[in-house]
C-alpha cells in the first residue's frame, strides 16, 4: 500500500515528466501482476517509479531471459500498454543477487 501511495504521489508532481506517466505506472503494475500469475517467478515482481523499471526474478539462463524480456516487451506494446521513455523490464535470476541477467526497453 505504501509503495502505491509513493508512486501515485510521484505521478502527481508537476515536473518535466511525460504527460502519460500515470499510464506507465498502471502498465507496470499490470505487467507485474501478469508475471506473478505465471507461477514462474521466484519472488514477487517489483515496480520502481523512481527508477522507471519493472523487476522480476525468474530461474532461467541469460540467453533465455534476454529472449523472454524482448518477447514480453513486444507483447505489452502489441496489447496497447504504454510506457514513458526510459521504462525497462529487468529479469534477475535467483542466483544473480542484485544483478540483472536481462533487461529491455518497455
N, C-alpha and C positions, 0 to 999 in steps of 0.2 A: 504494500500500500504506500509506504514511504517513497519508494522508487518512482511510482507513478505520479505522486504529488510533485516530486522534484522535476520530473520530465515535463509535466504539464506547466509548471512554473517557468521553466526554461523556454518553452514554446511561446508563452505569453509575453515574454520580454520584448520590448521594442528594440530591435537591433538590425544589423545587416544580414540577419539570417534570411534564407529564402522564404518566400511567401507560403510555401506549402510544407513547412517543417512539421506541422501537426499531422499531415497525412503520412510523412515519413515515419514518425513515431508510431502511428497506428499500424502502418505496414510492417514495421519492425516487430511489434508485438504479435501481429498475425503470423508472421514468419516463425517467430519463436514458438508460438502455440502449435503450429503445424509440425515443426521439427520435433518438439517434445512428444507429440502424439504418435510419431512413427515407432517409438519404442527402441530406436537405435541410439539414442543419446545416453551418455554415461553420467551426465549432470544436467540440471535444468539450464535451458538456454537463457542468455542474458542480453539485455538491451542497454546500450550506453548512449544516452542522448548527447552527453558532452563529447564522447569520442566518435559519435556517428557510426556505431557498429553494432552488429549482432554477432554474438559469440556462442558457439555450441561445441560440445565435446562429444566426439564420435570415435569409436575404436575402428580405425582403418588406416591403411598405408597412405603415404603422402600423395602418390600419383592418383590414387582413387579419391582422396579428399579433394584434390585440385579439380578433378573432373566433376565431382559431386557439386562443388562450390559453383562452378560455371553453369552447370545444369539448373541448380536451384535459382540462381540469379536470373537466368533466361526464363524459367517458368514464372517467376514473380513478375517480370516485365510483361510476358505474354498474357498473364491474367489481370493486368491492369493495376498492379500495385505500384505506387510511386515512391521514390526516394530522392531526397535532395542530393545534389552533387557531393561526393565525398563519403557517402554511406558505404560500408563494406560488410561483408559476411566473412567471419573468421572461424575456421574449424580447427579445433585443438584435438589432440589425442589424449586419452587418459594417462599416457606415458610421457607427454611432451612438456609437462609442467605449465609454465606461463607462456610457452612458445606456441605460435600457431603453426600448423603443418600445411595450411592452405588459407588463402584469402582472395577475395574477388570483389569487384565493384558491384554494388546493387543498383 
